[in-house]
Amino acid sequence: MVSTEKPGPAVASTPVVEERGSFRADITPRGIPRAVREYIARVRGGDPGALPSVLGLLVLGIIFAATTTDFLSKTNIANLLAQASFISLIALGLVFVLLLGEIDLSAGTTGGMCAAFAARSLVSNDLHKAVGNVVFFALLVFMLVTIVLGVLSRSYVGPGIIAIGIILMLTGAQQDNQWLAFLFAISIGVAVGTLSGVLVARLGIPSFIVTLALFLAWEGVQLYALNNQSISTTNYNYWFGLTHNNMATWAGWLLFALLAGGYLAVTLVRSLLRGRDGLSHDTLLLVLIRAGVVVVLGGLITWFLNQNRGSGLIAIAGVPWAASLPIIIMVIWTLALSKTTWGRHLYAIGGNAEAARRAGIKVDRTKINAFQICSGMAALGGLFLADFSGGATTGLGQGDILLFSVAAAVIGGTSLFGGRGRPRDGIIGALVIAMIPNALHLHNQQEQANEVITGLVLLIAASVDAISRRRARTAR
């Protein structure tokens, strides 16, 4: 093995390359200067990542904070997080489908339908009797069929979740337990995703057509589940707490410590292992600086949300569950996409599906998995939306919910053309989407202004995506 240049003690100005057989391995430790240069090169090469959305979030925040003193109040920030929760959860699921270059237009109504069945189960204490034989057995057969379709596609996790939903449905266990009702709703969502994924991946029907048809179908099923009457969920303490309650202050600090400590541990171990194996790796200083930024920002946010925002004798403090739960789920999906073979396959399919197929990647199965995750997250988002709206209404999940969720993913940085995006995009984009009506309400502006501004922001985000793609092709 011949080395053309010895690595410097900390940061080398020129990358060190070692010959390894017919390959050339870059073994230069990555310090701050090199990390900055590489990031600038990525942006110039057409991969801005979350930079535009973060800048947009900061600009909007500064504008709204400068025009109304109430925008940055502790109470309003907590309300903003609740407003963004259901959009962020649905957008988190949509990221997986968008990474494939596909779309799911039924995500909003899927969430509304799943929440409707959960609410009907809890209120009636007898789902079969409440919805009637036709609806009950149609749902049962539908879930059984999707199990078969999933197994035939060699996707086993999804069918397992659906099977749990069938057990709950037949035993009625979800009718007396809110958490089991939530699981029942998610199992229905996974069943919906299995059907969508099979129709798109196995039959080759465009996802736009499949999900548009299901968008209309689930609207009708939702009305059957509710018997055309809205159901209030405010009397169910856990359901009500999804967007209204807060973590204990100590729990908020514990969550912050786990997330910040976990980030430091993962990045540090990765750097040490790559250094041990003779690969290019981040220097200890760079790792500590990145972790320090996470600690400072996370600590400030946790401290702010732990401040009392109640009035009079009523104390209200703590990180809202509407913020902590989406963040926890975002971390889980980030690890799934970045640290697993399945996640790398998903990105590869989004980049070039035919090349991925020829490389031996199970394209159909991966696509089905993505739709299962999307609809499962839609069901969870529907539960949050029902809580925020006061109950499972007949129009839950319809209207602008889907459009705002897709917009959130795109504004956050996920490409409509596939192959580029991260779960964090759904969170950042949802904050932008929720910030606009929140601030306009404080300014006593009409709903029309919200629609116009949101549309313009989405158009700008889509333009940035298209321009970035063109720059990336030119750079090649």
Contacts in CASP RR format, 6 or more apart in sequence:
PFRMAT RR
TARGET T0000
AUTHOR 0000-0000-0000
METHOD contacts of the structure
MODEL  1
MVSTEKPGPAVASTPVVEERGSFRADITPRGIPRAVREYIARVRGGDPGA
LPSVLGLLVLGIIFAATTTDFLSKTNIANLLAQASFISLIALGLVFVLLL
GEIDLSAGTTGGMCAAFAARSLVSNDLHKAVGNVVFFALLVFMLVTIVLG
VLSRSYVGPGIIAIGIILMLTGAQQDNQWLAFLFAISIGVAVGTLSGVLV
ARLGIPSFIVTLALFLAWEGVQLYALNNQSISTTNYNYWFGLTHNNMATW
AGWLLFALLAGGYLAVTLVRSLLRGRDGLSHDTLLLVLIRAGVVVVLGGL
ITWFLNQNRGSGLIAIAGVPWAASLPIIIMVIWTLALSKTTWGRHLYAIG
GNAEAARRAGIKVDRTKINAFQICSGMAALGGLFLADFSGGATTGLGQGD
ILLFSVAAAVIGGTSLFGGRGRPRDGIIGALVIAMIPNALHLHNQQEQAN
EVITGLVLLIAASVDAISRRRARTAR
1 18 0 8 1.000
1 19 0 8 1.000
1 20 0 8 1.000
2 18 0 8 1.000
2 19 0 8 1.000
3 16 0 8 1.000
3 18 0 8 1.000
3 19 0 8 1.000
4 16 0 8 1.000
4 17 0 8 1.000
4 18 0 8 1.000
4 19 0 8 1.000
5 12 0 8 1.000
5 14 0 8 1.000
5 16 0 8 1.000
5 17 0 8 1.000
6 16 0 8 1.000
7 16 0 8 1.000
7 27 0 8 1.000
7 28 0 8 1.000
7 29 0 8 1.000
8 16 0 8 1.000
8 29 0 8 1.000
10 29 0 8 1.000
10 31 0 8 1.000
10 283 0 8 1.000
10 285 0 8 1.000
11 29 0 8 1.000
11 31 0 8 1.000
11 32 0 8 1.000
11 33 0 8 1.000
11 34 0 8 1.000
11 283 0 8 1.000
12 28 0 8 1.000
12 29 0 8 1.000
13 33 0 8 1.000
14 28 0 8 1.000
15 26 0 8 1.000
15 28 0 8 1.000
15 280 0 8 1.000
16 26 0 8 1.000
16 27 0 8 1.000
16 28 0 8 1.000
17 24 0 8 1.000
17 25 0 8 1.000
17 26 0 8 1.000
17 27 0 8 1.000
18 24 0 8 1.000
18 25 0 8 1.000
18 27 0 8 1.000
25 278 0 8 1.000
25 279 0 8 1.000
25 280 0 8 1.000
26 279 0 8 1.000
26 280 0 8 1.000
27 278 0 8 1.000
27 279 0 8 1.000
27 280 0 8 1.000
28 34 0 8 1.000
28 280 0 8 1.000
29 275 0 8 1.000
29 280 0 8 1.000
29 281 0 8 1.000
29 282 0 8 1.000
29 283 0 8 1.000
30 38 0 8 1.000
30 280 0 8 1.000
30 281 0 8 1.000
30 282 0 8 1.000
30 283 0 8 1.000
30 286 0 8 1.000
31 282 0 8 1.000
31 283 0 8 1.000
31 285 0 8 1.000
31 286 0 8 1.000
32 283 0 8 1.000
32 285 0 8 1.000
32 286 0 8 1.000
32 289 0 8 1.000
35 282 0 8 1.000
35 286 0 8 1.000
42 48 0 8 1.000
42 49 0 8 1.000
43 49 0 8 1.000
43 51 0 8 1.000
44 471 0 8 1.000
44 475 0 8 1.000
45 468 0 8 1.000
45 471 0 8 1.000
45 472 0 8 1.000
45 475 0 8 1.000
46 467 0 8 1.000
46 468 0 8 1.000
46 469 0 8 1.000
46 471 0 8 1.000
46 472 0 8 1.000
46 475 0 8 1.000
47 420 0 8 1.000
47 468 0 8 1.000
47 472 0 8 1.000
48 413 0 8 1.000
48 464 0 8 1.000
48 468 0 8 1.000
49 413 0 8 1.000
49 420 0 8 1.000
49 421 0 8 1.000
49 422 0 8 1.000
50 412 0 8 1.000
50 413 0 8 1.000
50 422 0 8 1.000
50 424 0 8 1.000
50 425 0 8 1.000
50 428 0 8 1.000
52 412 0 8 1.000
52 413 0 8 1.000
52 461 0 8 1.000
52 464 0 8 1.000
53 411 0 8 1.000
53 412 0 8 1.000
53 413 0 8 1.000
53 425 0 8 1.000
53 428 0 8 1.000
53 429 0 8 1.000
53 432 0 8 1.000
53 461 0 8 1.000
54 428 0 8 1.000
56 432 0 8 1.000
57 428 0 8 1.000
57 429 0 8 1.000
57 431 0 8 1.000
57 432 0 8 1.000
57 435 0 8 1.000
60 432 0 8 1.000
60 435 0 8 1.000
60 436 0 8 1.000
60 439 0 8 1.000
61 71 0 8 1.000
61 435 0 8 1.000
61 439 0 8 1.000
64 71 0 8 1.000
64 435 0 8 1.000
64 439 0 8 1.000
64 442 0 8 1.000
65 71 0 8 1.000
65 72 0 8 1.000
67 439 0 8 1.000
67 443 0 8 1.000
68 439 0 8 1.000
68 442 0 8 1.000
68 443 0 8 1.000
70 76 0 8 1.000
70 442 0 8 1.000
71 438 0 8 1.000
71 439 0 8 1.000
71 442 0 8 1.000
73 309 0 8 1.000
74 304 0 8 1.000
74 305 0 8 1.000
74 307 0 8 1.000
74 308 0 8 1.000
74 309 0 8 1.000
75 309 0 8 1.000
75 310 0 8 1.000
76 438 0 8 1.000
76 442 0 8 1.000
77 304 0 8 1.000
77 305 0 8 1.000
78 246 0 8 1.000
78 305 0 8 1.000
78 309 0 8 1.000
78 316 0 8 1.000
78 320 0 8 1.000
79 438 0 8 1.000
80 431 0 8 1.000
80 434 0 8 1.000
80 435 0 8 1.000
80 438 0 8 1.000
81 320 0 8 1.000
81 322 0 8 1.000
81 323 0 8 1.000
82 243 0 8 1.000
82 244 0 8 1.000
82 320 0 8 1.000
82 322 0 8 1.000
82 388 0 8 1.000
83 388 0 8 1.000
83 434 0 8 1.000
83 437 0 8 1.000
83 438 0 8 1.000
84 322 0 8 1.000
84 427 0 8 1.000
84 430 0 8 1.000
84 431 0 8 1.000
84 433 0 8 1.000
84 434 0 8 1.000
84 435 0 8 1.000
85 242 0 8 1.000
85 243 0 8 1.000
85 322 0 8 1.000
85 323 0 8 1.000
85 325 0 8 1.000
85 326 0 8 1.000
85 381 0 8 1.000
85 384 0 8 1.000
85 388 0 8 1.000
85 430 0 8 1.000
86 243 0 8 1.000
86 381 0 8 1.000
86 382 0 8 1.000
86 384 0 8 1.000
86 385 0 8 1.000
86 388 0 8 1.000
86 401 0 8 1.000
87 401 0 8 1.000
87 404 0 8 1.000
87 405 0 8 1.000
87 408 0 8 1.000
87 430 0 8 1.000
87 433 0 8 1.000
87 434 0 8 1.000
88 326 0 8 1.000
88 330 0 8 1.000
88 408 0 8 1.000
88 426 0 8 1.000
88 427 0 8 1.000
88 429 0 8 1.000
88 430 0 8 1.000
88 431 0 8 1.000
89 326 0 8 1.000
89 329 0 8 1.000
89 377 0 8 1.000
89 378 0 8 1.000
89 380 0 8 1.000
89 381 0 8 1.000
89 382 0 8 1.000
89 384 0 8 1.000
90 107 0 8 1.000
90 108 0 8 1.000
90 111 0 8 1.000
90 377 0 8 1.000
90 378 0 8 1.000
90 381 0 8 1.000
90 382 0 8 1.000
90 401 0 8 1.000
90 402 0 8 1.000
90 405 0 8 1.000
91 405 0 8 1.000
91 406 0 8 1.000
91 408 0 8 1.000
91 409 0 8 1.000
91 425 0 8 1.000
91 426 0 8 1.000
91 427 0 8 1.000
91 429 0 8 1.000
91 430 0 8 1.000
92 326 0 8 1.000
92 329 0 8 1.000
92 330 0 8 1.000
92 333 0 8 1.000
92 377 0 8 1.000
92 423 0 8 1.000
92 426 0 8 1.000
92 427 0 8 1.000
93 107 0 8 1.000
93 333 0 8 1.000
93 373 0 8 1.000
93 374 0 8 1.000
93 376 0 8 1.000
93 377 0 8 1.000
93 378 0 8 1.000
94 104 0 8 1.000
94 107 0 8 1.000
94 374 0 8 1.000
94 377 0 8 1.000
94 405 0 8 1.000
94 406 0 8 1.000
94 409 0 8 1.000
94 414 0 8 1.000
94 426 0 8 1.000
95 333 0 8 1.000
95 409 0 8 1.000
95 414 0 8 1.000
95 421 0 8 1.000
95 422 0 8 1.000
95 423 0 8 1.000
95 425 0 8 1.000
95 426 0 8 1.000
96 333 0 8 1.000
96 346 0 8 1.000
96 370 0 8 1.000
96 373 0 8 1.000
96 374 0 8 1.000
97 103 0 8 1.000
97 104 0 8 1.000
97 207 0 8 1.000
97 370 0 8 1.000
97 371 0 8 1.000
97 374 0 8 1.000
98 406 0 8 1.000
98 409 0 8 1.000
98 410 0 8 1.000
98 414 0 8 1.000
98 415 0 8 1.000
98 416 0 8 1.000
98 418 0 8 1.000
98 421 0 8 1.000
99 346 0 8 1.000
99 347 0 8 1.000
99 350 0 8 1.000
99 370 0 8 1.000
99 414 0 8 1.000
99 418 0 8 1.000
99 419 0 8 1.000
99 420 0 8 1.000
99 421 0 8 1.000
100 346 0 8 1.000
100 349 0 8 1.000
100 350 0 8 1.000
100 353 0 8 1.000
100 366 0 8 1.000
100 367 0 8 1.000
100 370 0 8 1.000
100 418 0 8 1.000
100 419 0 8 1.000
101 350 0 8 1.000
101 415 0 8 1.000
101 416 0 8 1.000
101 417 0 8 1.000
101 418 0 8 1.000
101 419 0 8 1.000
102 200 0 8 1.000
102 207 0 8 1.000
102 367 0 8 1.000
102 370 0 8 1.000
102 371 0 8 1.000
103 207 0 8 1.000
103 208 0 8 1.000
103 211 0 8 1.000
103 406 0 8 1.000
104 196 0 8 1.000
104 207 0 8 1.000
104 211 0 8 1.000
104 371 0 8 1.000
104 374 0 8 1.000
104 375 0 8 1.000
104 378 0 8 1.000
105 208 0 8 1.000
105 211 0 8 1.000
105 212 0 8 1.000
105 214 0 8 1.000
105 215 0 8 1.000
105 402 0 8 1.000
106 192 0 8 1.000
106 196 0 8 1.000
106 211 0 8 1.000
106 212 0 8 1.000
106 214 0 8 1.000
106 215 0 8 1.000
106 218 0 8 1.000
106 375 0 8 1.000
106 378 0 8 1.000
106 402 0 8 1.000
107 211 0 8 1.000
107 374 0 8 1.000
107 375 0 8 1.000
107 378 0 8 1.000
107 402 0 8 1.000
107 405 0 8 1.000
108 215 0 8 1.000
108 378 0 8 1.000
108 382 0 8 1.000
108 397 0 8 1.000
108 398 0 8 1.000
108 401 0 8 1.000
108 402 0 8 1.000
108 405 0 8 1.000
109 214 0 8 1.000
109 215 0 8 1.000
109 218 0 8 1.000
109 219 0 8 1.000
109 222 0 8 1.000
109 397 0 8 1.000
109 398 0 8 1.000
109 402 0 8 1.000
110 189 0 8 1.000
110 192 0 8 1.000
110 193 0 8 1.000
110 214 0 8 1.000
110 218 0 8 1.000
110 375 0 8 1.000
110 376 0 8 1.000
110 378 0 8 1.000
110 379 0 8 1.000
111 185 0 8 1.000
111 189 0 8 1.000
111 378 0 8 1.000
111 379 0 8 1.000
111 381 0 8 1.000
111 382 0 8 1.000
111 383 0 8 1.000
111 385 0 8 1.000
111 396 0 8 1.000
111 397 0 8 1.000
112 218 0 8 1.000
112 222 0 8 1.000
112 382 0 8 1.000
112 385 0 8 1.000
112 386 0 8 1.000
112 392 0 8 1.000
112 395 0 8 1.000
112 396 0 8 1.000
112 397 0 8 1.000
112 398 0 8 1.000
113 188 0 8 1.000
113 192 0 8 1.000
113 218 0 8 1.000
113 219 0 8 1.000
113 221 0 8 1.000
113 222 0 8 1.000
113 225 0 8 1.000
114 185 0 8 1.000
114 186 0 8 1.000
114 188 0 8 1.000
114 189 0 8 1.000
114 192 0 8 1.000
114 376 0 8 1.000
114 378 0 8 1.000
114 379 0 8 1.000
114 382 0 8 1.000
114 383 0 8 1.000
115 185 0 8 1.000
115 379 0 8 1.000
115 382 0 8 1.000
115 383 0 8 1.000
115 385 0 8 1.000
115 386 0 8 1.000
115 391 0 8 1.000
115 392 0 8 1.000
115 396 0 8 1.000
116 222 0 8 1.000
116 225 0 8 1.000
116 226 0 8 1.000
116 231 0 8 1.000
116 392 0 8 1.000
116 396 0 8 1.000
117 127 0 8 1.000
117 139 0 8 1.000
117 184 0 8 1.000
117 185 0 8 1.000
117 188 0 8 1.000
117 225 0 8 1.000
118 174 0 8 1.000
118 181 0 8 1.000
118 182 0 8 1.000
118 184 0 8 1.000
118 185 0 8 1.000
118 383 0 8 1.000
118 392 0 8 1.000
119 181 0 8 1.000
119 226 0 8 1.000
119 231 0 8 1.000
119 233 0 8 1.000
119 386 0 8 1.000
119 391 0 8 1.000
119 392 0 8 1.000
120 127 0 8 1.000
120 130 0 8 1.000
120 131 0 8 1.000
120 225 0 8 1.000
120 226 0 8 1.000
120 227 0 8 1.000
120 231 0 8 1.000
120 392 0 8 1.000
121 127 0 8 1.000
121 130 0 8 1.000
121 172 0 8 1.000
121 174 0 8 1.000
121 175 0 8 1.000
121 181 0 8 1.000
121 184 0 8 1.000
122 174 0 8 1.000
122 175 0 8 1.000
122 178 0 8 1.000
122 181 0 8 1.000
122 233 0 8 1.000
122 236 0 8 1.000
123 130 0 8 1.000
123 231 0 8 1.000
124 130 0 8 1.000
124 175 0 8 1.000
125 175 0 8 1.000
125 176 0 8 1.000
126 175 0 8 1.000
127 136 0 8 1.000
127 169 0 8 1.000
127 172 0 8 1.000
127 174 0 8 1.000
127 175 0 8 1.000
128 136 0 8 1.000
130 227 0 8 1.000
131 139 0 8 1.000
131 224 0 8 1.000
131 225 0 8 1.000
131 227 0 8 1.000
135 221 0 8 1.000
135 224 0 8 1.000
135 225 0 8 1.000
139 169 0 8 1.000
139 188 0 8 1.000
140 166 0 8 1.000
140 169 0 8 1.000
140 170 0 8 1.000
142 191 0 8 1.000
142 195 0 8 1.000
143 162 0 8 1.000
143 165 0 8 1.000
143 166 0 8 1.000
143 169 0 8 1.000
143 187 0 8 1.000
143 188 0 8 1.000
143 191 0 8 1.000
144 166 0 8 1.000
145 195 0 8 1.000
146 159 0 8 1.000
146 162 0 8 1.000
146 190 0 8 1.000
146 191 0 8 1.000
146 192 0 8 1.000
146 193 0 8 1.000
146 194 0 8 1.000
146 195 0 8 1.000
147 159 0 8 1.000
147 160 0 8 1.000
147 162 0 8 1.000
147 163 0 8 1.000
147 166 0 8 1.000
147 191 0 8 1.000
149 194 0 8 1.000
149 195 0 8 1.000
149 198 0 8 1.000
150 156 0 8 1.000
150 158 0 8 1.000
150 159 0 8 1.000
150 194 0 8 1.000
150 198 0 8 1.000
150 368 0 8 1.000
151 159 0 8 1.000
153 198 0 8 1.000
153 201 0 8 1.000
153 202 0 8 1.000
153 364 0 8 1.000
153 365 0 8 1.000
153 368 0 8 1.000
154 362 0 8 1.000
154 365 0 8 1.000
155 194 0 8 1.000
155 365 0 8 1.000
155 368 0 8 1.000
155 369 0 8 1.000
155 372 0 8 1.000
157 369 0 8 1.000
157 372 0 8 1.000
158 190 0 8 1.000
158 194 0 8 1.000
158 369 0 8 1.000
158 372 0 8 1.000
159 194 0 8 1.000
161 186 0 8 1.000
161 187 0 8 1.000
161 190 0 8 1.000
162 187 0 8 1.000
162 190 0 8 1.000
162 191 0 8 1.000
162 194 0 8 1.000
164 183 0 8 1.000
164 187 0 8 1.000
165 174 0 8 1.000
165 183 0 8 1.000
165 184 0 8 1.000
165 187 0 8 1.000
165 188 0 8 1.000
166 187 0 8 1.000
167 173 0 8 1.000
168 174 0 8 1.000
168 180 0 8 1.000
168 183 0 8 1.000
168 184 0 8 1.000
168 187 0 8 1.000
169 184 0 8 1.000
173 180 0 8 1.000
174 180 0 8 1.000
174 181 0 8 1.000
174 183 0 8 1.000
174 184 0 8 1.000
175 181 0 8 1.000
178 236 0 8 1.000
178 237 0 8 1.000
178 238 0 8 1.000
178 239 0 8 1.000
179 238 0 8 1.000
182 239 0 8 1.000
182 380 0 8 1.000
182 383 0 8 1.000
185 379 0 8 1.000
185 380 0 8 1.000
185 382 0 8 1.000
185 383 0 8 1.000
186 376 0 8 1.000
186 379 0 8 1.000
186 380 0 8 1.000
188 379 0 8 1.000
189 375 0 8 1.000
189 376 0 8 1.000
189 378 0 8 1.000
189 379 0 8 1.000
190 372 0 8 1.000
190 375 0 8 1.000
190 376 0 8 1.000
190 379 0 8 1.000
191 375 0 8 1.000
192 214 0 8 1.000
192 218 0 8 1.000
192 375 0 8 1.000
192 376 0 8 1.000
192 378 0 8 1.000
192 379 0 8 1.000
193 368 0 8 1.000
193 371 0 8 1.000
193 372 0 8 1.000
193 374 0 8 1.000
193 375 0 8 1.000
193 376 0 8 1.000
194 368 0 8 1.000
194 371 0 8 1.000
194 372 0 8 1.000
195 214 0 8 1.000
196 207 0 8 1.000
196 210 0 8 1.000
196 211 0 8 1.000
196 214 0 8 1.000
196 371 0 8 1.000
196 374 0 8 1.000
196 375 0 8 1.000
197 210 0 8 1.000
197 367 0 8 1.000
197 368 0 8 1.000
197 370 0 8 1.000
197 371 0 8 1.000
197 372 0 8 1.000
198 368 0 8 1.000
199 205 0 8 1.000
199 210 0 8 1.000
200 206 0 8 1.000
200 207 0 8 1.000
200 210 0 8 1.000
200 367 0 8 1.000
200 371 0 8 1.000
201 363 0 8 1.000
201 364 0 8 1.000
201 365 0 8 1.000
201 367 0 8 1.000
201 368 0 8 1.000
202 364 0 8 1.000
215 402 0 8 1.000
219 395 0 8 1.000
219 398 0 8 1.000
222 394 0 8 1.000
222 395 0 8 1.000
222 396 0 8 1.000
223 394 0 8 1.000
226 392 0 8 1.000
226 393 0 8 1.000
226 394 0 8 1.000
228 394 0 8 1.000
229 394 0 8 1.000
230 391 0 8 1.000
230 392 0 8 1.000
230 393 0 8 1.000
230 394 0 8 1.000
231 391 0 8 1.000
231 392 0 8 1.000
232 390 0 8 1.000
232 391 0 8 1.000
233 239 0 8 1.000
233 240 0 8 1.000
233 386 0 8 1.000
233 387 0 8 1.000
233 390 0 8 1.000
233 391 0 8 1.000
233 392 0 8 1.000
234 240 0 8 1.000
234 390 0 8 1.000
234 391 0 8 1.000
239 383 0 8 1.000
239 386 0 8 1.000
239 387 0 8 1.000
240 387 0 8 1.000
241 321 0 8 1.000
241 387 0 8 1.000
242 321 0 8 1.000
242 322 0 8 1.000
242 325 0 8 1.000
242 383 0 8 1.000
242 384 0 8 1.000
242 387 0 8 1.000
243 320 0 8 1.000
243 321 0 8 1.000
243 322 0 8 1.000
243 384 0 8 1.000
243 387 0 8 1.000
243 388 0 8 1.000
244 387 0 8 1.000
245 320 0 8 1.000
245 321 0 8 1.000
246 305 0 8 1.000
246 316 0 8 1.000
246 317 0 8 1.000
246 318 0 8 1.000
246 319 0 8 1.000
246 320 0 8 1.000
246 321 0 8 1.000
247 255 0 8 1.000
247 318 0 8 1.000
247 319 0 8 1.000
247 320 0 8 1.000
247 321 0 8 1.000
247 324 0 8 1.000
248 318 0 8 1.000
249 306 0 8 1.000
249 317 0 8 1.000
249 318 0 8 1.000
251 319 0 8 1.000
252 302 0 8 1.000
252 305 0 8 1.000
252 306 0 8 1.000
252 318 0 8 1.000
252 319 0 8 1.000
252 324 0 8 1.000
253 302 0 8 1.000
253 306 0 8 1.000
255 302 0 8 1.000
255 319 0 8 1.000
255 324 0 8 1.000
255 328 0 8 1.000
256 298 0 8 1.000
256 299 0 8 1.000
256 302 0 8 1.000
259 294 0 8 1.000
259 327 0 8 1.000
259 331 0 8 1.000
260 291 0 8 1.000
260 294 0 8 1.000
260 295 0 8 1.000
260 298 0 8 1.000
260 299 0 8 1.000
261 291 0 8 1.000
263 291 0 8 1.000
263 294 0 8 1.000
264 287 0 8 1.000
264 291 0 8 1.000
264 294 0 8 1.000
264 295 0 8 1.000
267 282 0 8 1.000
267 287 0 8 1.000
267 290 0 8 1.000
267 291 0 8 1.000
268 284 0 8 1.000
268 287 0 8 1.000
268 291 0 8 1.000
270 281 0 8 1.000
270 282 0 8 1.000
271 281 0 8 1.000
271 282 0 8 1.000
271 283 0 8 1.000
271 284 0 8 1.000
271 287 0 8 1.000
272 281 0 8 1.000
274 280 0 8 1.000
274 281 0 8 1.000
275 281 0 8 1.000
282 290 0 8 1.000
302 319 0 8 1.000
305 317 0 8 1.000
305 318 0 8 1.000
305 319 0 8 1.000
305 320 0 8 1.000
305 323 0 8 1.000
306 317 0 8 1.000
306 318 0 8 1.000
306 319 0 8 1.000
307 317 0 8 1.000
308 315 0 8 1.000
308 316 0 8 1.000
308 317 0 8 1.000
309 316 0 8 1.000
309 317 0 8 1.000
310 316 0 8 1.000
310 317 0 8 1.000
322 384 0 8 1.000
326 427 0 8 1.000
326 430 0 8 1.000
327 427 0 8 1.000
329 377 0 8 1.000
329 380 0 8 1.000
330 423 0 8 1.000
330 424 0 8 1.000
330 426 0 8 1.000
330 427 0 8 1.000
333 373 0 8 1.000
333 423 0 8 1.000
334 422 0 8 1.000
334 423 0 8 1.000
334 424 0 8 1.000
336 342 0 8 1.000
336 343 0 8 1.000
337 343 0 8 1.000
337 346 0 8 1.000
337 347 0 8 1.000
337 422 0 8 1.000
337 423 0 8 1.000
342 366 0 8 1.000
342 369 0 8 1.000
345 356 0 8 1.000
345 361 0 8 1.000
345 362 0 8 1.000
345 366 0 8 1.000
346 366 0 8 1.000
346 370 0 8 1.000
347 419 0 8 1.000
348 355 0 8 1.000
348 356 0 8 1.000
348 359 0 8 1.000
348 361 0 8 1.000
349 356 0 8 1.000
349 361 0 8 1.000
349 363 0 8 1.000
349 366 0 8 1.000
349 367 0 8 1.000
350 356 0 8 1.000
350 418 0 8 1.000
350 419 0 8 1.000
351 418 0 8 1.000
351 419 0 8 1.000
353 363 0 8 1.000
356 363 0 8 1.000
357 363 0 8 1.000
382 396 0 8 1.000
382 397 0 8 1.000
385 396 0 8 1.000
385 397 0 8 1.000
385 401 0 8 1.000
386 392 0 8 1.000
386 393 0 8 1.000
386 396 0 8 1.000
389 396 0 8 1.000
400 451 0 8 1.000
404 433 0 8 1.000
404 454 0 8 1.000
405 430 0 8 1.000
407 429 0 8 1.000
407 433 0 8 1.000
407 454 0 8 1.000
407 455 0 8 1.000
407 457 0 8 1.000
407 458 0 8 1.000
407 461 0 8 1.000
408 425 0 8 1.000
408 426 0 8 1.000
408 429 0 8 1.000
408 430 0 8 1.000
408 432 0 8 1.000
408 433 0 8 1.000
409 425 0 8 1.000
409 426 0 8 1.000
409 429 0 8 1.000
410 416 0 8 1.000
410 458 0 8 1.000
410 461 0 8 1.000
410 462 0 8 1.000
410 465 0 8 1.000
411 425 0 8 1.000
411 428 0 8 1.000
411 429 0 8 1.000
411 432 0 8 1.000
411 433 0 8 1.000
411 457 0 8 1.000
411 458 0 8 1.000
411 461 0 8 1.000
412 424 0 8 1.000
412 425 0 8 1.000
412 426 0 8 1.000
412 428 0 8 1.000
412 429 0 8 1.000
412 432 0 8 1.000
412 461 0 8 1.000
413 420 0 8 1.000
413 421 0 8 1.000
413 422 0 8 1.000
413 425 0 8 1.000
413 428 0 8 1.000
413 429 0 8 1.000
413 461 0 8 1.000
413 465 0 8 1.000
414 420 0 8 1.000
414 421 0 8 1.000
414 422 0 8 1.000
414 425 0 8 1.000
414 426 0 8 1.000
415 421 0 8 1.000
415 465 0 8 1.000
415 468 0 8 1.000
415 469 0 8 1.000
416 462 0 8 1.000
416 465 0 8 1.000
417 465 0 8 1.000
417 469 0 8 1.000
432 457 0 8 1.000
433 454 0 8 1.000
433 457 0 8 1.000
436 450 0 8 1.000
436 453 0 8 1.000
436 454 0 8 1.000
436 457 0 8 1.000
437 447 0 8 1.000
437 450 0 8 1.000
437 454 0 8 1.000
440 449 0 8 1.000
440 450 0 8 1.000
440 453 0 8 1.000
END
